[in-house]
Amino acid sequence: MEQEFLRAPSPRPATASRPVPQAPQGRQSPQRKQGDRFGTGGRGLPGLLWNRGAGRRERELSEKYGLTIGPASKNGGHFSHSELNKLDKVLGGLPRNDLEYDAHSLEGIVRGGGDMGPASLYDGETRKVHVQHPWGMPGWLYTKLQKGSGWQRRLMDLGAALNYQGLSMGQKCSVMGCSHNRRQVMGGALAHGSLFSWTMRHEIGHSVDERCQWKMVEARKPEFGGWLLHEGQLGHYQVACAFLAPYGITDDEVRIWLADRIAPDPEGNPPALSDALIGEFTRDWPDATEQMGHEALRQLLADLKFATAQPWMLPDGGADRLTRDGRVYQVSHYGEWCSYLASAREHVVSPYQFSCAEEWFAEAYAAYHDPVAGHAPRRRLHPDAAAWFEKKARKESQG
């Protein structure tokens, strides 16, 4: 699925420098070449059928935007002309400083490579976006995929869901259903327009997050979702406290016991919570069991299991079952416990946005810079979040 499903690793220090490119100002989109209506690069049938001239156009765009644009490897394939058309338009609509070079900026957009199979991704080690074609389709066909098409979006969701842990096959396939309560990955205010263009904005958003350290500096603020990452013993203890609190269990030994059992495994996979946990709890903590009651204990286990099954894919993000003291707790698709403010869902732009903090920013970035008439996706953001993006873009445009 053409989404970023891998956490961007920490950036490595730059080992080389290059001149700052003369990127285009503002949000002016470049004009498409005459005769390029069908993605031929102005080269007629050879451009369409044999991608003639694509390498030259990649070099031109590389020089124009100061990025490496082209094959991921020496013998790799080139972008199609239709992809280059859309890429030119996307890059021309972004703030220039989001593309300009420094030690943490985007280095390039390359065709292929990466280690996520069919999924496009931003690699924080190389600082490059690796573009993959869904199901091996040709590039010109990829650019025809539309997120606004219901049946196409369901297929995109299925491709994504098949890679998620914690879901039964039935839950994964439920994305193909017609119920308004079905699971979704895409959707919301961003359920329109070109999949390719959205993917580019989304993945570039990851590089911007890394560059400006948004996750470290801003993610906890209410306008950005109020995200917290609950990792390690202390983080799992916090989750255990949150889930036990409704039942009045405040014994630290019980909390620590539960924290140990909800921890992801050493490989980073979600915790395996079986029904045997009820018997263990009853045996080890008879007083707490009596205080809670067996029905409440079964509900506790059911809610913990629910939190590991990608609840963000549901229309309400699972908030009706997972909200504790104003926060929604879940295991992200990276296998980590995290939480966010339940009130932040008033400004959701897509289900995927609430899968974890990194994806929140990437989707918000894609929404803010979505060129759709009327800027409806941008208006879905919290006003203070939209103001942050506006201030950032204005500050960078002024140098």
Secondary structure, DSSP 8 states (H G I E B T S, - for coil): --S--S-------------------TT------TT-TTS-TTSHHHHHHS-TTHHHHHHHHHHHHTSEEEESSTT-----HHHHHHHHHHHHTS-GGGTS-STTS--EEEES-SSSTT--EEETTTTEEEE--GGG--HHHHTT-BTT-HHHHHHHHHHHHTT-SS--HHHHHGGGS--TTS--SS-GGG-SSBHHHHHHHHHHHHHHHHHHTHHHHTTTSGGGT--EEE-HHHHHHHHHHHHHGGGT---HHHHHHHHHHSS--TTS------THHHHHHHHH-HHHHHHH-HHHHHHHHHHHHHHTS-GGGSTTTTHHHHEETTEEEEE-TTS-EEEEEGGGGGG-S-GGGGS-HHHHHHHHHHHHT---GGGHHHHHS-HHHHHHHHHHHHHHHT-
